[in-house]
Structure formats: C-alpha cells, structure tokens
C-alpha cells in the first residue's frame, strides 16, 4: 500500500508538471508582444544614465519588476480570479489608460528630449535623476507586467489553483530574466564597440560600426518604446470596449496586412485616449491653480 501510494503521488506530480509546462508555454507565446514592448520601454528608460551605472540601474529595475509580479500582481490575480474575476477588466482598463497617457506625454515632449537629458545630467543630482528613472521604469513595468500576468491567467483560469500559481510564477521569473537580460545587452553595445576597436585588426571596423550605430539604436528604441506604450494601452482599451473590439475585428477580418493594420489601430486608439487624458490633466491642473 505505501509503495502504491507513493507511485500514485509521483504520477500526480508528473501530471501537474506536464500541465504546468504546457500552460506556461502557451502563456509565454501569447505574452510575446507585451514582452517586446516591455523591452523597448525599459531600454528607453536607460537613456541618459551614466555609463558605469547602466547595469546597476537595469538590475534595480529588474528587481522591481520581479517584486511587481511576484509580490503584487500574481497574488492579486490569483485572489481576484478566485473571489472577484469581474474586477480584473476594470483594473486592466485603468492600467491601459495610464500607458496611453504616458505615451502621449512622451510624444508631446519629443522636441525637448535631448535638451531635457542634458539638463538632467548637468544641473540635477545624478543620483536623484537615476532614482527617478528607476522609479519611472518600475511604475511603467507594473502596467506591462499586469498585462503579462492577465494574459497568463487567461490560459490557466480554469486549471487547479496550484497549477495557476506555479504557471504565473514561472512566467514571472522567465519574463523578467529574458526582458532585462536583453535590455542589459542592448545598452552595453557601445562598450562592446570600444572593446572591438581597442582590439584592432579585423574587429576594429565592426567596433566602429557599433559605436556609430549605438546612439541611433537607442534613439530608435526610445521611439519604439513610446509607440509600444500606445499600442499596448490602446489594445487593452480596445479589448475592454466590446463595440470597438467587434467593429475593428469585423473591419480587419479580411483586410490585407490585417496584423499591421490592427497594430496601427491600437496605436491610434491609444493616441486618442492619451490626448483626451492629457487634456483632462491640463484642465484639472489649471483649475487647481485658480
């Protein structure tokens, strides 16, 4: 009897492990788009940071991201799915609205980006500037991570509670390592370029190309990150407003390049929503001043 009981227990564990692996893979596939956006937004936050502080800043944001997922989002998602699944959508809508607001604010300040960064580095305490960038990255990550957790939860919501919990934490760890590992590599491309130039020989031309291209790459990442915020925010709002969702789904169903048009529609919706929210914020600020 003890031996048969042990075999049954091992069989249950193997079955749960298989379920977790399958569900985690499905959740990871559906979260890929959000992860790409997360990388772009996070890399954008590293612009203007002193070179020797880039990796410590990325590590600080990565720790904050893992805390967001492991201590706030995953437990909250599990609890809400158990007692109030209806509350998940309103929270996602609030997060999507925030991303739209942030994205439009960045677009409106693009003309002052270089000037602002220079001012921050020359007239502001570098430590305070760094803390501000970390705080901003972790705050934005909270919304993007919420979308990752929500998508993952959608894949496991009907599974046993243990499977739900394990999948959400596996996704949290894997996504954090993947996103911030790639971001760390992106922002150190200029260091790699300098190393190749110092080596000389056939490596020198590759190093010079990296050094010339790195600033343009980081600027491109900044722009991509901004549009990514609008796209993710717009997509959240689109999914949360059934008439808009059904209209766009029907309109794009047989359109050529439907995927691209869908992304552009999300960006447009995010831009409109962001402009409205920025306008409301400006009005509120003026009213307060009076």
N, C-alpha and C positions, 0 to 999 in steps of 0.2 A: 504493500500500500504506500509506504513512504516513497519508494522508488517511482511508482506510477504517478504519485502526486508531484514529485519533482519534475518528471518528464512533462506533465501537463503544464506546470508553471513555466518551464523553459519554452514550451510550444507557444504559450500565451505571449511571453516576452518577445519571441521571434516574430509572431504575428503583428504585435504592436510596432516593432522596429520596422517591419516591411511597410506597414501603413504610414508610419511617420516619414520614411524615406520617399514614398510615392507622393504623399501630400506635400512634403517640403519641396520636392522637385516641381510640382505643379504650381505652388505658390511662388517659387523663385522665378519661374517662367513668366507668370503674369505680372510680377513686380519689376521686370527688367526695365521698362520705360521709366518708372519712377526712380530707379537706381541711377540711370543715366542722367536724369535731371538733378538728382542729389549730388552726383559727382561734379557737374558743371557749376551748380550753385556754390558748393563748398570750395572748389578751386578758386572761384571768383572772390571769395572772402579772403583768400591769402594774398591778393594783390595789395602791395603797399607795405607788407610786413618785412622787417629786416631779414636779410638772407639767413643769418645764423639762427633766427627764431622761427623759420618756416616749419621745420619738422616738429618742434615742441608745440607750436600752435595747432598743427594738424592733429597731433596726439591728444591735445586738450579737447579739441572739438570731437574727436573720435570717442573719447571717454564720455563726454557729454551726450553724444548720440547714443551710446550704449546704455547710459543711465536713462535717457528718454524712453528707449524701447523696453529695457528690462524692468525698470522700477516704476514707470508711469503707464506707458501705452499698452504693453502686453497684459499686465494685471487688470487695467481698466477695460480692455477689450474683452477679456475673459469674463469679468464681472458683469459688464453690460450685456454680453451675449446670453448670460445666464438669467439675469433679472429684468433687464430693460433693453432688449435689442432695438427697439424703436428709437433710442437716444443716440445711436451711432451716427445715423444720417445727419441730424442737425449739427452735431459736433464736427463732422467732416465738412459740412457746408460752411461753418464758421471758419475752419482752417483754410478752405479753398478761397474764401473771400479775403482772408489775410494775405495769402500768396498773391492774389490779383492786385491788392493794394500796394504791396511791397514791389511787385514787378513794375507797375505804372510809375511809382515814385522813382525807381531807378532809371527808367526811360526819360522821365522829365529832368533828371539831373545829369544825363549823359554829357551834356555840354560842359559840365564843371568837373568831370571825373578826374582828369589829370591835375587840374588846379587844386581840387579838394585833397587828393592824395598828397601832393606836395606840401600843402598847408599842414596836413595832419602830421607829416613826418618832421617838418621843420619847426612848427610852433607848438605842437601838442606833446605832452609827455608820452614817449614811445610805449611805456608800459600801459598807460591808460588807453592809448589807441589800440594796442594789442588786445587788451581785455574787452574792449568794445567790439572788435572784430570777432573774437571768440564767442561773446555773448550773442551777437547777431547771427552767427553761423549756427549756434546751438538752437536758437529760437526758430530759425527757418527750418532746421533739420527736424524739429518737433513736428511740424506740419507734414513734411515729406515722409517722415517715418510713420506718422499716423496713417498715411495713405498706404504705405507698405504693409503695416500691420492689419489694416482693414481689408486689403486685398487677400492677404494670407488667411485672415479669419474667414473670409467668404469661402475659401477652399475647404475649411475644416469645421465649419459651424455645426454640422450635423454629426460629427465624429464624437467619440467619447471624450470627456473633459481632459483626461491625461494626454491623449493624442493632440488635442487642441493646444494645450500648454507647451508640450515638447516641440511641436512644429513652430509655434510663434517664437520660442526662444532660440531654436536652431536658425530660423530665418534672421532673427535679430543679430545673432553673432556673425553669421556668414555675410550678411549685407554690410555690416559695419566694417568688418575686415576688408571686404572687397572694395567698397567705396573709398575708404580712407587710405588703403594701400595704393590704389591707382592715383588718388589725388597727390599723395606724397611723391610718387614717381613723376607726375606731371610738373610739379612746382620745382623739382630739382633738375630739370633738363638743362638749365643753364650751367649748373655745377658740372654736369656730365660733359657739356660742351667745353668748358675750361680745361677739364682733365684731358680730353682728347687733344686739344690744342697744345697743351704742355708736353704731351707725349710726342708730338711731331710726326713726321713721316706721313704715311697714308691716312692716319687718323686725323691729321690736322684739318683737312678740308671738311670732314664730317663734323668736327667740333665747331668750326667757324659757322657752318650751316645751322647747327643747333643754337649757337649764341645769337645769330641774326634772327632766327625764327622764333625763339622762345618768347620774346615780348609780344610778337604778333599772335602767337598761340594763346598766351594768357589773356590778351585783349579779346580774342575770339571766344575764349571760354567765358569771359565776363558777359559778353553779348548773348551767348548760348544759354548761360545760366539765367539771365533775365527773362528771355523768351520761354525758357523751361518753366520758370515760376508761373508765367502767364498761362502756359499750356496746361500744366497740372491743375492750377486753380480753376481755369475755365472748364477743364474736363470734369472736375469734382462738381462744379455748379451745374454743368450740363446733365450729368447723371442724376443729380438731385432734383431737377425740374423736369418731370415726365413729359410735358408738352414739347419743351425744347429738345429733349433727348429723342422723342419719337419723330419729330419733324426732321431733325438732322439725319437720323438713321434712315428715314424713308428717302430723303433728298439725295443722300450719298450712296444709297444701296447699290445702284448700277452705274455710278459715275466712274469715268476713268481716273486713275490715281486717287481712289477713294481714301486710302490711308493718309496721303499728303493733305488732301482737302479736309479731312477730319481733324488733323493736327492744326491746320490753319484756322478752322472754325473754332477750335478750342482756344487758340491764341486770341482770335478776335473777340470771343465771348469774355475771356479773361481781361482783355484790354478795356472793353466797355464797362465791365463790372468794376475794374480798378479805377477807371476815370470817375465813375459815379461815387465810389467810396472816398477817393482823394478829394473830390468836390465837397462831399459832406464834411470831411475832416477840416477843410479850409473854412467852411461856413461856421462850424462849431467853434473853431479857434477864434474867428473874428467876433462871434457872439460873446465868447468868454472875455475877450479883451475889452469889449464895451461894458 
